[in-house]
Amino acid sequence: MAQYFPHERLEVYGVALKFAALADEMLCAWSSSWAVHGQFDRAVESMVTNLVKAARLRATDAGVYSIECSLGSVLECAACLDVASFRHLVDASRMHAAKGVLRQIARMEVGLRRSWENCVREQPEAYATNSDGYFPHESLKVYQRSLQVHESLDSIWQGDQVRSRHARRVDELTTSLTLNIAEGNGRFSSVDHSKFLGIAEEAGTKLAAYLDLLAPESRLDVEGAKSCLREVMAMLSGLRGYLDE
């Protein structure tokens, strides 16, 4: 195929398109009523379009920022897969296969960011080689605790039935909490990192209220979920304070 645009010469762009095709297959099988459906769809689009923008802008501040935005979306995609697994939307083997492709993209993008010269050039770069999982954020205690919030709410994720508006808001807010922790951890700027943690904090605060609203209409273990959430909020506050300093 003829290559008319700078991004078409990037190997990472081809891998990103491969992941987009995998994501589309999964999205077709998920109900759009889940918050993670829309988040995953937008994150995949952001990953690809910011990569294209970075290739056009090359080694400029705007180009570097665009590749960082694309990398942040890669991490958001990975977090979406974690959330989807707690919603019983994706099995372990498919999730790990998709995360493997995402890790390949992340490594390429980190290498690309570090190799700007007069034009866009790629070089291999290690990424998350010392992590217990696919990405560094997966080993963070605050991220693991946020996933435990999802786990403690498993009774409302079962099945794909019409859910109450309070349950839908709990779905949206738990998803936002986890995804913003992941994406923020991928940002090189402490200002950007702090911004995403702030969004996660806001989601967590609202979530606490919606758990109370949901309790009377369900057999939910609200105290168990809120116990995990309190730990997450304390860690987010500490991280934000450190970054703001």
N, C-alpha and C positions, 0 to 999 in steps of 0.2 A: 504494500500500500504506500502511495506517495505521502511524503511528510511535508505538510504545508505550514505547520505551526511549531514553535519551539518545544512545546510540551510533548509533541508527538515523537520527539527524539529521545525522550527520557524513558528509560526502562521502568522506572517506578510508576510512570503513568499507565503503562500496560498492566502492571500488577494491581494498581488501583481499580482499573476497569474490570479486572478479573474478580476482585472482591465485590465490586458493585453488582456484578451478575449473580454472585452467591447471595448477596444481601437481598436482591430482588426476589429470588426463589423463596427465601425465608419470609419476606414481607407478604408475599402472595398467600402464604399459609397461615399468617397471623391475622386475627381480627383487628380492625382499625380502632376498636373501642379501647384497646390497651394503650396507655400513654407511651410505652416504649416503642410502639409501632411508628408513630410520627417522629419521635426523637431519633430513632435509628435511620429512618428515611432521610431526615434533614442532615444528620451527621455524615452519612455517606456522600450526599450531594456536596456538603461543605468540604469534605476531604478532597474530592476530585476538583472542584472549582477553584479552591485556594491553591492547589498544586499548579493548575493551569495559569493562574494569576502570577504565581511566583516565577514560573518559567518565563513569562513575558517581561516581568520587571527585573529579572536577573539579580545581580549582586548589588542591590540597593537596600536601604533600610526598609522600604515598603516590600521588597521581594523577600527579605529575611522574615519580616513579620508575617507575610502570607504563608511561607512554608511552616512557620510556627503554628499558625491557625490550622493548617492542614494536619499537622501532627497532633494538635489538640483534639481535632475531630476523629483521628485514628483512635486515640485513647477513649474518646466518648463512645465510639463504635464498640470497642472492647467491653466497656462498662454496660452498654446496652445488651450485649450478649449475656453478661452475668445476670442482669435483671430479667431478661427473657427466660433464663433457665429457672429462676424462682417462680416465674409465671407459668411454668410447664409448657413453654412454647417451643423450646429447642432442646434436643437431647445432647448428652455430653460429647459424643463423638463428632457431631456436626459443629458444636460450639468450639471444640479444640481445633478442628480443621480450619474454621474461619479465623480463629485467633492466630493460628500459624501464619496465615496470609497477612493479617494485620501487623504482626511483628516484623515480617519481611518489609512491609511498606515503611514502618517506623524506622527501621535500621537504614533504609535507603534515604529517607528524608533527613535524618540526622546527619548522614554522610554528605548529602547535598548541601545542607545548610553550612557545613564546615568547609566546603570546597569551592565556594564562590571565587571566580577570578574575573576575567573579562567577559566570559560567557558561562552559561550553566554547564557544569560538568559533574559527573557522579563519581564517587569512590566508595568502596565498602567501608562500613563503619559499625563497630560493635554497638549493640543496644540491648539493655536489660540482660546482659550475660551473667550478671551476678545476682539476678532476681530469682526468687523461688518459683515465680510464675512466668507469664509471658511479658508482663510489663511491671515497671517499678511500683506503680501505685497499688498493685495487687498485694504487695507485702506490707503496705501501710496499715497500722492498727486502726486508724480512723476509717479507712475504706472497708476493712474486714468487719468492723462493728456496724457500718451502714448496711452491709449485706445481711447481718444478723437481724436487723430490723425487718427486712423483707422476709426472712425465714420465720420470724416470730408471728408474722401476719399470714402465714400460709393458708389458713382456713378461708380467707377471702379471695385467694388467687385460684382456688380449685374450680375447674370448669370454666366455661365461657358463657355464662348466663347473664341476663340483664341484671346489672348491679345498681345499687342505690347511688344517688349523687354524692353522698358522703364517701362511699367506697371508691368511687371514681376519683374523687379529690385525693384520697389516701394513695391511690395508685399513682396519680400524677406527681404528688409531692415526694413520695419515697423514690420515685424514678429520678426526679430532679436532684434530690439530695445526693444520691450515689453518682450520677453522671457528672455533676459539677465538681465533686471531689476528684474524680478521675481526670477530667479535662484540665482543671487548674494545676494538677501536678505535672502536666506536660508543658506548661508555659515556662519559658526561660526567664521572663520578667517577673520580679516579685510583685509588681503592681498588678499585673494580669492575674497572677496566682491568687493574690489576695481578693481580687474582684470575684473570681469564681467561688472562692470559699465563702464570701459574703452572700452570694446567691444560694449556696448550700445551706448556710445558717438561716436565711429567711425561709427556705423551704422546710427546714427542720422545725422552726418555731410554729409555722402554720400547721405542720403535720401533728404536733402535739395537741392542738385544738381539735383537729378533725378526728383524731383517735377518740377523744372524749365524746364527740358528736356521734361517732359510729358505734360506740360501745352498747348503747341501749338496744340497737337493732341487730346485734350479732352476739355470738358466743366468744367473741374475741378476747384473748388474754391481753387486755390493754396495758396492764401494769408491766408485763414482761416486755412488750414492745417499747413502752416509755422508758423502761430502765436502760435498754440498749441505746435509745435515742438520747437520753441524758448524757451518756458517755460520749456519744458522737459530738453533741453540742459543746461539751467541755473541751474536747480535743480541737474542734474547729476554732473555738474562741482563742485557745492558746496558740494555734498556728497563725491565726490572723494577727494576733498581737505581735508575734515574732516577726512576721513579714512586714507589718506596718512600721516597726522600729527600724 
